[in-house]
Structure formats: C-alpha cells, structure tokens
Amino acid sequence: MSDVNTKNKLITYSKSSIISLTKFCRNKCGYCYYREDNSSITVPYLTIKVSKEARSADCREALFVSGEHPSKFSLVRSTLDVWGFDSYVDYVNTVCEMSFLEGLLPVIDVGYLNIEELKKIRRIVSVLRIMLESTDKRLLEQAAHQYSKWKNPDIRLEVIKNAGILKVPVTTGILIGIGESNASRKESLEVIRDIHNEYGHIQNVVIQDFVPHNGILMDNNKPVTTKELLDVVSLARDILPEDVIVTVHPKDKEDLIRFIKAGASDLGSLSQSYWDQIDEIKNKLADNGYTLHKRLPIFEKYVLDKWYSRKLGQIMDRYRLLLKQELDKK
C-alpha cells in the first residue's frame, strides 16, 4: 500500500472503474472529444451493476466522470426532477453512495463545484479530480477555451483551493499541447506547488498530452512530441514538492521507462480498457528493475492522516490500521 517515488523503485497505480454519468457539458473545449450535445444521463441503479463487476475484479476505485454542470440542459433538469433529485450534485452523491455500498471508493471528475457543493459531497467522495490544465489565460481567446469561459484558470483554482480548505485530497494536472506557452507550463506547476504548500492536499499531478481527434475544433493541431512531454515531466518533478506524486498514463509501454526516469512514479487510474494490460506493464517494469504496486485512489499519506469522512472510514479505517502496522514493523 505504499506510494513512494522511483528512488525506491516502486511504481503505483489505482485499478479504476470509470463510470460516465453524462456527456452534456456547458463548456465547448477545442480539444475535447468527450462532450456530446445529444447525450443522456445514466440511470442511478445501472451504476450498481458496474460497481459489482468492478469489485469482483478486485477494483477499489469508482471514477465518476461527466460534463460540467449538465443541469443547464433542459433534458437533464427534467430527468432529475422526474427521478426526485433537487440538484445534479444530489444525483452524483447518490450514485457515489451506491458505489460505496458495493465496496468501492468514489472519485469524481465532474468539473466546477462551489464550496457548498463540495461540503455536501465530501462525506462520500474519497478524492476530487479536477485538471487545472493551464494558467495561461490567452487560451480563453484561442481554440482551446474560447467557448469555455468556465475554464478560466481563476475558477479552476478556486475549486482546488476550496478542496484544500475542506481537506479533500485532490488529483489535478496540466494539459500539454493546447496552445499554452512554455512559461505558462512552468507557472502552472508553480501555482499547484504553492497551493499544496498552503493546504497540503494535492496528492498527485497528472502530466497529460493533447491528442488530436477527428471532429474536434483542434483536430489539425500537431500532437506533442515525446521529448516535449518528457521535459514537462522532468520540470514537474523539479518544481513540485517531494510528497506530490507525478503521474503519467501508460499510452506507450515502450516509452514508459523513460517517463519514470524523468520523474513520474505513478500511472494514475487504470480503467477497464487497461485491465488486461496490467500484467504486461508489470513485466515491462520488472525487466527494468521496477515494481508495480496497486494503490487505493486516496494516497497513503491521506489515509494515515485520516483525510476521509467517518462514512468512508467503514472501508478506510481497516487500511489505515494495516498501514500503521507496516510502519511499526519498519
């Protein structure tokens, strides 16, 4: 259950079941291929079946993803009314509860939440995932965010800071290759560092690259080179405090070792599409002297410090006891 860096040759990941709630989104990011105007909203009880299958596959993380504030769409509002929910956050709270009852730890990636919404959902959510993406405000006038005023970095940072005030562990990150400057990449990482130094709640930072897809506004943009991405991973490791883990996703297993040597020590939430590749990844790492270790969605430090609600303690307290016993042995 340890989440240590590459000096100890240990690489971590969380086995995750990604559950998409709705692809309605009030933002229209130029790089996004998730958003759909003709979407629907997942019936709550259907998440139970997914959660049962995930738990039977020895998965502990339920990652709920959706577009941002979908209740601005009339179909979503009317559906929530029929189902008896006062708000979208109440709906998210309910599906998280259902997943938790199946033995999973809920993580949410649903965009902006104000502090009152965070307070409401904090009792059932183990980790808040919200990508900063970039502090570069020029992107609000470019293809990336010109139709996404809610991607103003000040708004994203508000959510991250509020999570710190409420002691909610956060996974955040930056997106590379969407028109940001080199200087803003450095600035973005420094801002994350400064917020963590103040609140101590940022458990890992994902370094993610933009990949062009047909049908999006930025489909003609060139993808980021491997060297460029490696440079940002190295920059992140230099800037971020040691207790903030640098995460990369294993898109290309051949390059994985290079990213680890650059400073990454975590592979993030490996969803269903990766489950059959975990042994292959594990063997690849072993051939290079590294050990792949499955972790919880909430990192060890926050388990030991009890950064979770009394309700989540029904699962977390046992892990905390095991961790303390391991530390006592050492």
C-alpha positions in Angstrom: 0.0 0.0 0.0 3.0 2.3 -0.2 3.1 5.2 -2.6 6.8 6.1 -2.8 8.9 7.6 -5.5 11.2 6.0 -8.0 14.2 6.1 -5.6 12.5 3.0 -4.1 11.8 1.5 -7.5 8.1 1.4 -6.7 5.6 2.5 -9.4 1.9 2.8 -8.3 -1.5 2.7 -10.0 -5.1 2.5 -9.0 -7.3 -0.1 -10.6 -10.3 2.0 -11.6 -13.8 1.6 -12.9 -14.7 4.7 -14.9 -18.5 5.4 -14.9 -19.7 8.1 -17.3 -22.7 9.9 -15.9 -23.5 12.3 -18.8 -21.6 13.9 -21.7 -23.7 17.1 -21.6 -21.3 19.9 -20.7 -21.6 23.7 -20.6 -18.0 24.1 -21.9 -17.0 23.5 -25.5 -13.3 23.0 -25.3 -11.5 22.8 -28.6 -9.6 19.7 -27.7 -12.5 17.7 -26.2 -14.0 14.6 -27.8 -16.0 13.6 -24.7 -18.7 16.2 -24.9 -22.0 15.4 -26.7 -25.0 17.6 -27.3 -27.3 14.6 -27.8 -26.3 12.9 -24.6 -28.4 11.3 -21.9 -27.9 10.8 -18.1 -27.2 7.4 -16.6 -29.9 5.8 -14.5 -28.6 5.5 -11.0 -29.3 1.9 -10.4 -27.3 1.0 -13.6 -24.2 2.1 -11.7 -24.7 -0.7 -9.2 -24.2 -3.4 -11.9 -20.9 -1.7 -13.0 -19.8 -1.4 -9.4 -20.5 -5.1 -8.6 -18.4 -6.1 -11.7 -15.6 -3.8 -10.7 -15.4 -5.1 -7.2 -15.4 -8.7 -8.4 -12.4 -7.7 -10.5 -10.6 -6.6 -7.3 -11.1 -2.9 -8.2 -11.3 -0.3 -5.4 -11.9 2.9 -7.3 -15.1 4.1 -8.9 -14.2 7.2 -11.0 -17.4 9.1 -11.9 -16.9 11.4 -14.8 -19.3 13.8 -16.5 -19.5 17.1 -18.4 -19.5 20.2 -16.3 -22.8 21.5 -14.8 -25.0 19.4 -17.2 -28.1 20.6 -15.3 -28.1 23.8 -17.5 -29.5 21.4 -20.2 -33.3 21.1 -20.0 -33.3 17.3 -20.6 -31.0 16.8 -17.6 -33.1 19.1 -15.4 -36.4 17.5 -16.3 -34.9 14.0 -15.8 -33.5 14.9 -12.4 -36.9 16.2 -11.5 -38.7 13.0 -12.5 -36.1 11.0 -10.5 -36.7 13.2 -7.5 -33.3 14.9 -7.2 -33.1 18.5 -6.1 -29.9 19.1 -7.9 -27.2 17.4 -10.1 -24.9 17.2 -7.0 -27.6 15.3 -5.2 -27.7 12.8 -8.1 -23.9 12.5 -8.0 -24.0 12.0 -4.3 -26.5 9.2 -4.7 -24.6 7.2 -7.4 -21.4 7.6 -5.3 -23.3 6.2 -2.3 -24.4 3.2 -4.4 -20.9 2.5 -5.5 -19.6 2.8 -1.9 -22.2 0.3 -0.7 -20.6 -2.2 -3.2 -17.2 -1.7 -1.6 -15.7 0.9 -3.9 -14.2 4.3 -3.1 -15.8 7.1 -5.1 -13.7 9.6 -7.0 -15.4 12.4 -9.0 -14.3 14.3 -12.1 -17.3 16.5 -12.8 -15.8 20.0 -13.3 -16.6 23.1 -11.2 -18.2 22.7 -7.8 -18.7 25.6 -5.4 -17.7 25.2 -1.8 -21.3 24.4 -0.6 -21.5 21.6 -3.2 -18.1 20.3 -2.1 -19.2 20.3 1.5 -22.3 18.3 0.5 -20.4 15.6 -1.4 -17.3 15.5 0.8 -18.8 12.8 3.0 -18.9 10.2 0.2 -16.1 11.2 -2.1 -12.5 10.0 -1.4 -10.7 12.2 -3.9 -11.7 15.1 -6.1 -10.1 15.1 -9.6 -10.0 18.4 -11.3 -7.5 19.3 -14.0 -6.1 22.8 -13.8 -5.0 22.3 -17.5 -3.2 25.7 -17.7 -2.9 29.0 -16.0 -2.5 30.6 -19.5 -5.4 33.0 -19.9 -4.6 33.5 -23.5 -6.3 30.2 -24.1 -9.6 31.9 -23.4 -9.2 33.7 -26.7 -7.9 30.7 -28.6 -9.5 27.5 -29.9 -8.8 25.6 -26.7 -11.1 27.7 -24.4 -12.8 30.4 -26.4 -16.2 28.7 -25.9 -15.4 27.6 -22.4 -15.5 30.6 -20.0 -15.7 28.2 -17.1 -12.2 27.0 -17.9 -10.8 30.4 -16.7 -7.9 29.3 -14.5 -9.1 31.5 -11.7 -12.3 29.4 -11.5 -10.4 26.1 -11.6 -8.0 27.3 -8.9 -11.0 28.3 -6.7 -12.2 24.7 -6.7 -8.7 23.4 -5.9 -8.3 25.8 -3.0 -11.7 25.2 -1.6 -11.0 21.4 -1.6 -7.9 22.3 0.4 -9.9 24.3 2.9 -12.3 21.3 3.3 -9.4 18.8 3.5 -10.4 16.9 0.4 -7.5 15.1 -1.4 -7.1 16.4 -4.9 -5.7 14.9 -8.2 -5.0 17.7 -10.6 -2.8 18.2 -13.6 -1.8 20.1 -16.7 -2.6 19.5 -20.3 0.2 20.0 -22.8 -0.1 21.0 -26.4 -3.3 23.1 -26.4 -1.6 26.4 -27.2 -0.1 27.2 -23.9 3.3 28.8 -23.6 6.4 27.2 -22.1 6.4 29.9 -19.5 2.8 29.0 -18.5 3.6 25.4 -18.1 6.2 26.3 -15.5 3.8 28.8 -13.9 1.0 26.2 -13.8 3.2 23.8 -11.9 4.4 26.6 -9.6 0.9 27.6 -8.8 0.0 24.0 -7.9 3.1 23.8 -5.7 2.2 27.0 -3.9 -1.4 25.8 -3.2 -0.2 22.5 -1.9 2.3 24.2 0.3 -0.6 26.2 1.8 -3.2 23.4 2.2 -1.2 20.1 1.8 -4.0 18.4 -0.1 -2.7 17.8 -3.7 -1.8 14.1 -3.8 -0.7 13.8 -7.4 -0.3 15.9 -10.6 -1.1 14.3 -14.0 1.0 15.4 -17.0 -1.3 14.8 -19.9 -0.7 15.5 -23.6 -3.4 16.6 -26.1 -4.0 14.1 -28.8 -5.9 15.3 -32.0 -9.1 13.5 -32.9 -11.4 13.9 -35.9 -14.4 16.2 -35.4 -13.0 18.4 -32.7 -12.1 22.1 -33.2 -8.4 21.5 -32.8 -8.2 18.3 -35.0 -5.5 19.9 -37.1 -3.2 20.7 -34.2 0.1 18.7 -34.1 0.5 16.3 -31.2 3.1 16.9 -28.6 6.4 15.1 -29.1 7.7 12.5 -26.7 10.7 14.7 -25.9 8.5 17.7 -25.1 6.3 15.6 -22.8 9.4 14.2 -21.1 10.7 17.7 -20.5 7.5 18.7 -18.8 7.5 15.6 -16.6 11.1 16.4 -15.5 10.1 20.0 -14.9 7.2 18.9 -12.8 9.4 16.7 -10.7 11.8 19.6 -10.1 9.1 22.1 -9.2 6.6 20.1 -7.2 7.2 19.1 -3.5 8.5 15.6 -3.0 5.2 14.4 -1.4 3.3 15.4 -4.6 3.4 12.4 -7.0 3.9 12.9 -10.7 1.5 10.8 -12.8 1.6 9.8 -16.4 -0.7 7.4 -18.3 1.0 4.4 -20.0 -0.1 5.1 -23.6 3.1 3.7 -25.0 4.6 1.0 -22.8 7.9 1.3 -24.7 8.3 4.9 -23.5 7.1 4.2 -20.0 10.6 3.7 -18.5 11.7 7.0 -20.0 8.9 8.8 -18.2 9.7 7.1 -15.0 13.3 8.1 -15.2 12.2 11.6 -16.0 10.4 11.7 -12.6 7.0 10.0 -12.9 6.2 7.4 -10.2 2.5 6.7 -10.7 0.4 5.5 -13.6 -2.9 7.0 -12.4 -6.3 5.4 -12.6 -6.1 2.4 -15.0 -9.6 1.9 -16.3 -11.3 -1.1 -17.7 -9.5 -0.7 -21.1 -6.2 -1.2 -19.3 -7.1 -4.1 -17.0 -5.9 -6.8 -19.4 -2.6 -4.9 -19.9 -1.6 -4.7 -16.2 0.4 -7.9 -16.2 2.3 -6.8 -19.4 3.0 -3.4 -17.8 4.1 -5.1 -14.6 6.5 -7.3 -16.5 7.9 -4.4 -18.5 8.6 -2.5 -15.3 10.2 -5.6 -13.7 12.5 -6.1 -16.6 13.9 -2.6 -15.8 14.1 -3.1 -12.1 10.8 -1.5 -11.0 7.9 -3.0 -9.0 4.3 -2.2 -10.0 2.1 -1.8 -7.0 -1.7 -1.3 -6.8 -2.8 1.5 -4.5 -6.0 3.0 -3.3 -7.4 6.1 -5.1 -6.6 8.1 -2.0 -2.8 8.1 -1.3 -1.2 6.6 1.7 -0.4 9.9 3.3 -4.0 10.9 3.4 -5.1 7.5 4.7 -2.7 7.8 7.7 -3.8 11.4 8.4 -7.5 10.4 8.2 -8.4 12.8 5.4 -11.6 11.0 4.9 -15.1 11.2 6.3 -16.5 9.0 9.1 -18.6 7.3 6.5 -15.7 6.4 4.3 -14.0 5.1 7.4 -16.1 2.0 7.1 -13.6 1.0 4.4 -10.6 3.2 5.1 -10.1 2.5 8.8 -9.0 -1.0 8.1 -6.5 0.1 5.5 -5.2 2.8 7.9 -4.6 0.1 10.6 -2.7 -2.1 8.1 -0.6 0.9 7.1 0.3 1.8 10.7 1.2 -1.9 11.3 3.5 -1.8 8.3 5.2 1.3 9.5 5.6 -0.1 13.0 7.4 -3.1 11.6 9.8 -0.9 9.7 
